[in-house]
Amino acid sequence: MYTRNVNDRFVRSALKAVDDVNALDPQPDFVIFGGDLAQTGRRDELEQGAQILKTLKAPVHVQVGEHDWFLDMGEAWRSLFGSPNYSFDHKGVHFVTIMSVEEPDFWTARGMTAEERMATVAGLDNSLQGRFEVGAEGREWLRNDLARVDSRTPIVVFSHSPLYKYYRAWNFWTEDADKVHALLGRFEYVTVIHGHTHQMLLNRIGNIDFYGMLSTAWPWPYAPTGLPKISVQMNRADPFNAFDACGDGQFDMLTSGAIDKLYNLWNRDPVTVRASYLASKGAKDRPLATTLLSY
């Protein structure tokens, strides 16, 4: 988000999401913020966002987006939140938060300033940057992290980019997604909760279920070049309504290892996405309450 003196609309939407979560009874086990806390990567933007997230009653886990990183290559982010790759165990589930917006260096040879690099990465339609990726270092970290986890343990991965190849022209894409999938292949239940696309998305590839987060800002239009072939056209956001198609959401982690996902669209009725197999495998499970504050 921009700082208040530049544009307070994004601050107001973030505060609304915080109010939604703080009003829940019972409170969630924890909150995840899905990345792009800043707009142009400036420290004052990140510090402002961090202060807002501190007003949440529940514990908060934060992941990094490209808008948070490419001005200073993560210097401010690391000083506020630590490593972008980390994991934790909670009620029998292994949660992983992974940096998924690495990029090949396109800026050094071009003599770009930090601001030019940030503006290029933040722009969707350009021919300069590559595709996002977890990268060799991130994959090695993930390999080592998962090595100690039993294959029967449910895995939930939080990433910013989708961890699959959705729409290349707008970098809704993770170039090394197949290599990441291979690292997750031995687990029975794997769920990826991702940001970046600002849309409700549901996908399944092999043993992995993917859910796209809602955004608290920037309701997403359709690409001018058209939709991917498998996409279903939906009603789009009202451009004159700042909250339309935006919101927050929650997920319930079932004891079976499956997930129920609820989207809380601020100007529409909440939408529940439930895969059909959950009706038989998860109907009698007791949910572990976990809430997702998405961006």
Backbone hydrogen bonds, N-H to C=O, Kabsch-Sander energy under -0.5 kcal/mol:
donor,donor_aa,acceptor,acceptor_aa,energy
6,V,3,T,-1.6
7,N,3,T,-2.1
12,R,8,D,-2.5
13,S,9,R,-2.0
14,A,10,F,-2.1
15,L,11,V,-2.3
16,K,12,R,-1.9
17,A,13,S,-2.1
18,V,14,A,-2.1
19,D,15,L,-2.4
20,D,16,K,-2.3
21,V,17,A,-2.1
22,N,18,V,-2.8
23,A,19,D,-1.4
24,L,21,V,-1.4
29,D,289,A,-2.1
31,V,59,P,-2.5
32,I,291,T,-0.6
33,F,61,H,-2.5
34,G,32,I,-0.5
34,G,293,L,-0.7
39,Q,1,M,-0.9
46,L,42,R,-2.1
47,E,43,R,-3.0
48,Q,44,D,-1.9
49,G,45,E,-2.3
50,A,46,L,-2.6
51,Q,47,E,-2.0
52,I,48,Q,-1.8
53,L,49,G,-2.4
54,K,50,A,-1.4
55,T,52,I,-1.6
56,L,53,L,-1.5
61,H,31,V,-3.0
63,Q,33,F,-1.9
68,D,65,G,-1.2
69,W,65,G,-0.5
69,W,66,E,-1.0
70,F,66,E,-1.6
73,M,69,W,-1.0
74,G,69,W,-1.8
75,E,72,D,-0.9
78,R,74,G,-2.8
79,S,75,E,-1.7
80,L,76,A,-1.5
80,L,77,W,-0.6
81,F,77,W,-3.2
82,G,77,W,-0.6
82,G,78,R,-1.6
86,Y,84,P,-0.6
86,Y,97,T,-2.2
88,F,95,F,-2.3
90,H,93,V,-2.6
93,V,90,H,-1.7
94,H,154,P,-2.6
95,F,88,F,-3.1
95,F,93,V,-0.6
96,V,156,V,-2.8
97,T,86,Y,-3.2
98,I,96,V,-0.5
98,I,158,F,-2.4
100,S,98,I,-0.5
102,E,133,E,-2.2
106,F,104,P,-0.8
111,G,108,T,-1.6
112,M,107,W,-2.2
117,R,113,T,-2.4
118,M,114,A,-2.4
119,A,115,E,-2.5
120,T,116,E,-2.0
121,V,117,R,-2.3
122,A,118,M,-2.4
123,G,119,A,-0.9
126,N,124,L,-1.1
133,E,102,E,-1.3
138,G,134,V,-0.6
139,R,135,G,-2.6
140,E,136,A,-2.2
141,W,137,E,-2.2
142,L,138,G,-2.4
143,R,139,R,-2.7
144,N,140,E,-2.3
145,D,141,W,-2.3
146,L,142,L,-2.6
147,A,143,R,-1.1
148,R,145,D,-0.7
149,V,146,L,-1.9
153,T,150,D,-1.9
155,I,189,Y,-2.5
156,V,94,H,-2.3
157,V,191,T,-3.2
158,F,96,V,-3.6
159,S,157,V,-0.6
159,S,193,I,-1.9
166,Y,164,Y,-1.0
166,Y,172,F,-1.5
167,Y,172,F,-2.5
170,W,167,Y,-0.8
171,N,168,R,-2.0
172,F,167,Y,-2.4
173,W,171,N,-1.6
174,T,164,Y,-0.6
175,E,132,F,-3.3
177,A,174,T,-1.9
179,K,176,D,-0.6
180,V,176,D,-1.6
181,H,177,A,-2.8
182,A,178,D,-1.7
183,L,179,K,-1.1
184,L,180,V,-1.1
184,L,181,H,-0.6
185,G,181,H,-0.5
185,G,182,A,-0.8
187,F,184,L,-1.4
188,E,151,S,-1.6
190,V,188,E,-0.5
190,V,207,N,-1.0
191,T,155,I,-2.3
192,V,209,D,-3.2
193,I,157,V,-2.8
193,I,191,T,-0.5
194,H,192,V,-0.6
194,H,211,Y,-2.5
195,G,159,S,-0.9
195,G,160,H,-0.7
197,T,195,G,-2.0
199,Q,213,M,-0.5
201,L,199,Q,-0.7
203,N,210,F,-2.1
205,I,208,I,-2.3
208,I,205,I,-2.1
209,D,190,V,-2.4
210,F,203,N,-3.3
211,Y,192,V,-2.5
212,G,201,L,-2.5
213,M,194,H,-2.7
220,W,198,H,-0.7
226,G,223,A,-1.8
231,S,228,P,-1.9
233,Q,231,S,-0.5
241,N,238,D,-2.0
242,A,240,F,-0.6
244,D,241,N,-1.3
246,C,243,F,-1.8
247,G,215,S,-2.7
248,D,264,N,-1.3
249,G,292,L,-1.8
250,Q,262,L,-2.3
251,F,290,T,-1.8
252,D,260,D,-2.7
253,M,251,F,-0.6
253,M,288,L,-1.8
254,L,252,D,-0.7
254,L,258,A,-2.6
257,G,254,L,-1.9
260,D,252,D,-2.3
261,K,273,V,-1.3
262,L,250,Q,-3.2
263,Y,271,V,-3.0
264,N,248,D,-2.6
264,N,262,L,-0.6
265,L,263,Y,-1.0
266,W,246,C,-2.3
268,R,265,L,-1.2
271,V,263,Y,-2.3
273,V,261,K,-2.1
274,R,272,T,-0.6
278,L,275,A,-1.6
279,A,276,S,-1.4
280,S,277,Y,-0.5
281,K,277,Y,-2.0
282,G,278,L,-2.5
285,D,282,G,-1.2
288,L,253,M,-2.5
289,A,287,P,-0.7
290,T,251,F,-1.0
291,T,30,F,-1.6
292,L,249,G,-1.2
293,L,32,I,-1.4
293,L,291,T,-0.6
294,S,292,L,-0.7
